[in-house]
Amino acid sequence: MKKTHRLPVIPLAIAVLLGVSLACASVSSKDEPPKAGTEKPLSQTPANPTSKLGEAVENLGYSLTVTKIEDRPSANSYDAPKPGYKRLGVEIIVGNVSGAEPLDVYYNYLNLVDSHGFVYKADYGYEEEDLAMVTLNLGEKVKGWVYFVIPEDVTPAYIKYKIDSDNFLVAGLGE
């Protein structure tokens, strides 16, 4: 009869548990919050924009101005808002004042935020004066209308334009 060598079960179980514990500890240490002063802000969006309608705001060399805001009922029945909602038009100017890179302008980079913090996405209006989708080089601007379907009883607070994944242009809508 041949002799087989078996490792004792208890020391093997302890070794496996120790290895798993060390692996988990090294993973969780990577997930710890960064040290003070090294945090990267999730957004450059101020809580309460101080700009008013008609005033340009700048961030990272790009600018945003909201020139007009008004109810703009749809001329087409297929994109009319459902009952209890309205279609709001916002005329804006986006510019590359001194940005290091060209700025891509798309209507869907814009959001409207109401006084309660609810965010509404922009809709394309299919109208002649809509915001053009362009790339702005240094010194260039574009002006046009963007539309938002919002509940009739909300108060629009500000417009937010996404420059990149971490930065925004934010223009207040107050008078």
N, C-alpha and C positions, 0 to 999 in steps of 0.2 A: 504494500500500500504506500502510495506516494504521499509525502507530507506537503501540505499547502501552507503558504504563509499568508496570514490575514492581519491586516492592520486593526488595531483595536478601534471599535466604533466610536467611543466617546472622544478620544483625542482627535479623530478625524472630523467629527461634528464640530468640535470647538475650533479647529483650524478653519473650517468653512465659514462658520459664523464670524470669526475674527476677520477673515478676508472680506466678507460682505460688509461688515461694519466699517472697515477702513475705506472700502470703495465708496460707500454712501457718504462718509465723512468728507472725502475729497471732492465729491460732487457738490455737496451742500456748501462747502467753503467757497466754491466758485459762485454760488448764488447769493452770497451775502451782499448787502447794499454797499455801494462804493463809499470810500472815506470822504469826510467832509471836504467840500471844495472841488470834488471830482465829478459830481453829478452832472449829467447832461439833461437839460430841460426837455420835457416831452413836447412842449409847444411854446412858441413865442406869442401866444394869444393872450392879450391882457384881459383881465376879468371885466373891466369897465373901460372901454375905449373913451378917450377924452376928445377925440376929433368930432367935428360936426359936419353936417351935410355941406358939401362944397369945399371942404378942406382936404388937402392932399396929406396922406400919411406915407412915410418911407420906412423901409427895412431892407438892409443888405444891398442898397443901391437901386431898389425898385420902388415904384410909387403906385398908390391907389387913391382915386378920388371918386366919391359918389356925388354926382351932380344933380340927379332928380330921383324921386321915388313916388310912384303913383299907381292907382288901380288901373290895370290895363286888361280889360276883358278880351278874351280871345275872339278873333274874327271867324274862327272855324269852330264848328260844333263838336268835332272829334277830340279837341283838346280842352274843352270847357271844363272848369272845376266842378266837382260834385257839390250838392247842396251843403251849405255851411262853410264853404271855402271860397276864397277869392284868388284871383291871379294878380300878383303884384309885379310891376315892372320897375327895374332899377337901372338907371343909366350910369355907367361908370367909365372912368378913364384909367387905363393901366399903362405904366411907363417904365422904361429902363433908363433911369437917371444916371447911374454910375455903376451898374452891376457888372461884375467881372465876366459873367457868362450871359449869352443871350437868354431871354425869358420867353418860354412858351406860354401862350395865352389860350386857354380853353374855357368855355363857359362852365364846364363841370368841375373846374377848380374853385368855383365860387360857392359859398354857402351863406345863407341868411340865418342869423341867430336872433331869437325873440327875447323879450325882457325876462322870460322865465328860464332862459338857457337852452330852449329847444332849437335844434338845428334843422334847417330845410335845404334840400339840394336844389340846384338850379335846373330849370327846364329850358330847352331851346325853343325859341318862339317862331321860327320860320317866317320872320319878317325882315324887310329890307334893312332896317336900322339895327339888327341884332349885332352883338359883339362878334367881331371877326375872330376866327381861330388863326393866329399868326405867331411868328417868332419875332420878338423885338430885340433888335441890336441896340447898342449904346446910343442914347439920345432919341430913340423912337418911342411913340405912344400909339395906343389904339383906343377908340371911343365907341361905345355901343350899349344896347339894352340887353339885360338878362332878366329872366322871369322866374318867379317863385310862386308856387301854389301853397297858400297858408290858410289856417282857420280864420274866419272873419273876425273873431274876437281877440286875436293876438296883437301885440305891439312889437313891431320890428325894432331891434336894438342896434345891430351892426351887421356889416358885410365882412366876410372873411375870405381872403384869396390865398390859396396854397402856392407858396413859392417852391418849396421842396418838402420832403417828408417831415422836417422839423420846424419850418419857418413859415409864417403867414404875414400877409398885410391885412390890417384890421381897420376898417373905417366906420366910425359911429354914424348913426342916422338921425341924431337929434338936430333940432333947429338952432 
